[in-house]
């Protein structure tokens, strides 16, 4: 296991910014993300992903267990990163240990989509 980098602009030691611990394990890169993933910090996540992809790993594992807050923009950014059909996608991206805040927002979005008829529930026939 080789530590590639620890990237943070968090001098206060709190979780209100985004930081990364990047490790290389064989052909895979493991990234632990810590802090708040929102509209302000999502561009840093994309920059970090570009940095990791330059190392040409076969797989990138994103550990979200230390994400303390996520908003819709952050969730959309994660979805775009993990999308294997995205233009320019090179390495497989696997999201692990999403943590409570990520899971709760994903469930809320899924429920909202179903209520609006955009989820799987809308494809089921309704009984009279």
Secondary structure, DSSP 8 states (H G I E B T S, - for coil): -EEEEEEE---S-SSSSEEEEEEEETTEEEEEEEEEESTTTHHHHHHHHHHHHHT--SEEEEEEEEEEEE-HHHHHHHHHHH-TTSTT--SEEEEE--HHHHHHHHHHHHHHHHHTT-SGGGGS----
